[in-house]
Amino acid sequence: MNQHSPTGGTTAAQRFRWVGSPWTRLGTLLLIVGSVGIGLLRNGVPTLATTQSWVADFGAWAPLLFVLVYAMATVSMLPMAVLSAFAGTLFGIPIGIVVVWCGAMLGSTAAFLLGGGRTAAAAVDPAAGAWRGFLQRHGTWAVAVTRLVPVVPLGLVNYAFAITSVRLHQYVVGTGIGIIPVTVVLVTLGDQATSLQSPVSILVVTALGVLLVGGAVLVRGRRARSTKAVDRTVSDDSGCGKDESR
């Protein structure tokens, strides 16, 4: 079959394969990380006063600009806790939560795709291992539970899941749910930065502690249940193999 168009150009399928090729993804990733790195080297890490000045200069466009900056920082695997708190200080709690959530979703999804994340379902191959099949079936909850632990770097999780069998829709839904508690806590903490002894600040710090402990417990429990499920799958496959050999 001729893969070229009648005019000698490339087909839409060929262009899509070129856009989704590993080299294109790597080039895009290096471009984003390089841009962020050059910006930090030339201007240094922006202070709160500097960012407040930028917000005043950009006016109504400031939240959108912050979303883009947050997304690029997420792709570059920079620490996001301080930037999330900045959003609370700059925009307040309601807008800050929306801005951070949108920036985290945009950056996390971009990182997942740039890392080679799956966009479509793939058949579960028993030879590929039981964990692969388990993640394909329960990827949404695996992502959501992992996101609940604030100590796990956002960027590291993005690229880690990109090389698993978790599919795009599972990753997006799990991320959207899982980042909500941490986003609310960090943005609220930034909004209350000038009054850390207020009841709201104490409540937020307590909530952060609960997330740390509760998230760790959930991850440990989920890991234990996942291991049992995988063990059952392996034993079932082994049992089927024995029956077939008889």
ZADREN-975528 format. One record per residue (C-alpha): z, y, x; residue in three letters. Coordinates in steps of 0.001 Angstrom, whole numbers, padded with zeros to 6 digits, always signed. Each point is the difference from the previous one (the first is absolute). Example, Ala and Ser with C-alpha at 12.3 -4.5 7.8 and 13.67 -1.06 7.14 Angstrom:
<recs>
+007800-004500+012300ALA-000660+003440+001370SER
</recs>
This chain:
<recs>
+000000+000000+000000MET-000928+003406+001319ASN+003171+002058+000459GLN-001861+003254+000450HIS-001200+002300-002746SER-003761+000465-000614PRO+000142+003298+001882THR+001434-001668+003099GLY+003542+001341-000458GLY+003210-001935-000385THR+001164-001358-003319THR+003167+001069-001802ALA+001650-003300+000942ALA-000767+000599+003678GLN+001414+003518-000164ARG+003158-001318-001665PHE+000435-002642+002694ARG-000409+002684+002663TRP+002602+002232-001626VAL+002461-002888-000282GLY-000635-001409+003463SER+002909-000367+002467PRO-001574+002515+002394TRP-000291+002634-002729THR+003610-000564-001043ARG+001165+000180+003618LEU-001971+003197+000611GLY+001426+001634-003113THR+003526-001027+000958LEU-000381+001359+003530LEU-001428+003251-001388LEU+002989+000523-002308ILE+002607-000985+002600VAL-001732+002085+002646GLY-000128+003062-002246SER+003705-000296-000781VAL+000830-000546+003671GLY-002040+002995+001176ILE+001588+002166-002676GLY+003496-000993+001124LEU-000826+000530+003676LEU-001469+003450-000596ARG+002487+001316-002546ASN+003052-002206+000494GLY+002101-001442-002811VAL+000106+002618-002806PRO+003439+001352-000793THR+001276+000559-003521LEU-000514+003750+000374ALA-003607-000568+001076THR-000749-002272-002934THR+001606+002464-002405GLN-002316+002686+001367SER-003006-002282-000513TRP+001032-000732-003577VAL+000270+003724-000702ALA-003431+000640+001543ASP-001812-002756-001926PHE+001722+000693-003308GLY-001131-002327-002786ALA-002010-002098+002480TRP+003094-000838+002057ALA+000952-003200-001905PRO-003524-001408+000361LEU-000042+000856+003694LEU+003384-001684+000427PHE-001325-003147-001690VAL-002888-000153+002481LEU+002272+000636+002988VAL+002441-002649-001229TYR-002836-002494-000455ALA-001354+000609+003516MET+003508-000309+001458ALA+000447-003288-001871THR-003243-001390+001417VAL+001153+001119+003461SER+003309-001894-000457MET+002162+003074+000567LEU+003628-000031-001253PRO-000205+001095-003632MET+003658+000516-000937ALA+000171+003535+001427VAL-003307+000974-001607LEU+001235-001330-003354SER+003170+002068+000295ALA-002108+003033+000926PHE-001849-000409-003301ALA+003273+000308-001891GLY+000942+003148+001907THR-003447+001571-000417LEU-000893-000895-003584PHE+003209-001077-001710GLY+000757-003349-001568ILE-002639-000481-002732PRO-003045+001234+001932ILE+001301-001419+003277GLY+000260-003498-001456ILE-003540+000158-001382VAL-001388+001383+003263VAL+001674-002629+002185VAL-000914-002856-002351TRP-003661+001065-000117CYS-000160+000514+003771GLY+001654-003353+000683ALA-002318-001807-002420MET-003116+001637+001441LEU+001014-000638+003598GLY+001282-003535-000617SER-003158-001029-001850THR-002194+001496+002721ALA+002000-001795+002703ALA-000246-003295-001894PHE-003781+000286-000272LEU-000440+001208+003569LEU+002112-002929+001145GLY-002387-002418-001686GLY+001900-000577-003244GLY-001607-002144-002657ARG-001712+001679-002925THR-000865-003166-001919ALA+001564-003332-000795ALA-000663-002850+002348ALA+000337-003669-000775ALA+003277-001498+001178VAL-000872-002324+002831ASP+002744-002630+000477PRO-000978-000273+003642ALA+000798+003687+000504ALA+003693-000612-000643GLY+002411+000176-002902ALA+001125+003553+000811TRP-003529+001277-000524ARG-000147-001493-003460GLY+003485+001237-000840PHE-000887+003612+000913LEU-003186-000188-002023GLN+002018-000998-003062ARG+003065+002229+000512HIS-001323+002799+002196GLY+001054+002818-002355THR+003687-000908+000107TRP-000111-000720+003722ALA-001291+003527+000649VAL+002380+001665-002474ALA+003110-001696+001396VAL-000968+000839+003580THR-000458+003662-000947ARG+003573+000171-001310LEU+001430-000205+003519VAL+000015+003551+001474PRO+000438-001257+003576VAL-003401-001727-000032VAL-002592+002553+001254PRO-002569+000870-002652LEU-002936-000118+002417GLY+001011-003334+001480LEU+000192-001584-003462VAL-003457+001328-000876ASN-001747-001651+002919TYR+002147-003131-000179ALA-001095-000714-003580PHE-003610+000848+000880ALA-000270-003195+002061ILE+001513-002230-002685THR-001579-001536-003084SER+001451+002721-002262VAL-002786+001561-002053ARG-000608+003717-000532LEU+001162+000216-003614HIS+003199-001911+000844GLN+000635+002276+002953TYR-000583+003212-001960VAL+002199-001009-002953VAL+002757-001350+002249GLY-000048+003117+002167THR-000020+002356-002989GLY+003099-001663-001432ILE+001833-000681+003241GLY-000119+003501+001513ILE+001420+001771-003059ILE+003738-000451+000774PRO-000275+001031+003660VAL-002239+002945-000909THR+002456+001301-002579VAL+002942-000340+002383VAL-001654+001663+003008LEU-001530+002874-001976VAL+003301+000669-001753THR+001810-000080+003348LEU-002430+002589+001353GLY+000490+002182-003058ASP+003761-000134+000510GLN-000156+000561+003761ALA+001809+003333-000213THR+002894-001462-001988SER+000697-003419+001464LEU+003548-000016-001374GLN-001100+000451-003605SER+000461-002863-002498PRO-003777-000486-000156VAL-000222-000401+003781SER+002842-002490+000045ILE-001679-001931-002814LEU-003312-000009+001874VAL+001586-001228+003240VAL+001752-002724-001984THR-003316-000958-001613ALA-001601-000194+003437LEU+002737-002373+001121GLY-000503-002121-003108VAL-003730-000160+000729LEU+000665-001101+003564LEU+002417-002743-001006VAL-001676-000973-003265GLY-003468-000018+001550GLY+001165-002225+002833ALA+001612-002402-002497VAL-003151-000078-002132LEU-002216-000659+002999VAL+002294-002779+001186ARG+000154-001563-003468GLY-003723+000319-000499ARG-000651-001519+003391ARG+002246-002956-000830ALA-001726-000561-003350ARG-003397+000392+001640SER+000885-002570+002655THR+001102-002457-002681LYS-003187+000600-001979ALA-002127-000520+003089VAL+001925-003160+000885ASP-000610-001339-003509ARG-003693+000796+000315THR-000225-001776+003325VAL+001881-003031-001295SER-002202-000114-003106ASP-003140+000154+002140ASP+001373-002745+002235SER+000823-002119-003030GLY-003486+000435-001417CYS-001472-001001+003345GLY+002057-003183+000058LYS-001012-000893-003559ASP-003668+000511+000793GLU+000237-002169+003088SER+001325-002943-002000ARG
</recs>
